[in-house]
């Protein structure tokens, strides 16, 4: 089965575990706030990314020095579920995140954990790995992060602006909060911030390819329209010539018009430029057009 663009982007983000303890904590904090469930009773993380599933136990160990109570086999098909229900482990995790298990009413983005610039990027990496997705740019431009915590969504909204200088859009969906981007340059910058430079470049390349194809299509449409106009004009001129011949007035026309009439008659598919070169002496394209238009006018007048 082909790997999706989103899966490839996550795999790229997973290639490097955070080296600094503060970044490991910030990235794990992002995972927790954007995972399937993070509350007083349990932590539940569900993912389809094998790369994320591979680094997740290491990330948890590095950030909190604890292990999951249950985790899946990497060979298992479909979604992989990681879970912590041990109260002692939950106490450790809550305390490290700046919360008090049992008394914290609503999860929020604990600002001291993302004070440093490196930690902010780490937090966003964790948020993307746990609750993010990005659409294949060949189909559409769409990047999103989903959390079940309303306060977290509002605070992440501000954090993204502080890190990347633009605001995402925000919407409610199925009881959760979604932060999303629709502009290709913003999605590319976000992926680059996460360390997914290949995916970021993929967005840029897809945009350039679409722009090139649009230019080619516009050019082709323009050429087709111009060709239609040329064919229509030539048909009108040939009809005018036929009318003038039926009226036996061709020999009465000025020599310049007779020359233009003959050239068009013998070369019905020739362009104005080509016909202009056939004149003796050669003339300009506008002059050739003027002569042919004169023939059309004369045919409509009914007299030469």
Secondary structure by P-SEA (a helix, b strand, c coil): ccccaaaaaaaaaaccccccaaaaaaaaaaaaaacccccccbbbbbbccaaaaaaaaaaaaaaccccccbbbbcccccbbbbbbccaaaaaaaaaaacccccccccccccccccccaaaaaaaaaaaaaccccccccccbbbbbbbbccaaaaaaaaaaaaaaccbbbbbbbcccbbbbbbccaaaaaaaaaaacaaaaaaaaaaaaaaaaaaaaaaaaaaaaaaaaaaaaaaaaaaaaaaaaaaaacccccccaaaaaaaaaaaacccccaaaaaaaccccccaaaaaaaaaaaaaaaaaccc
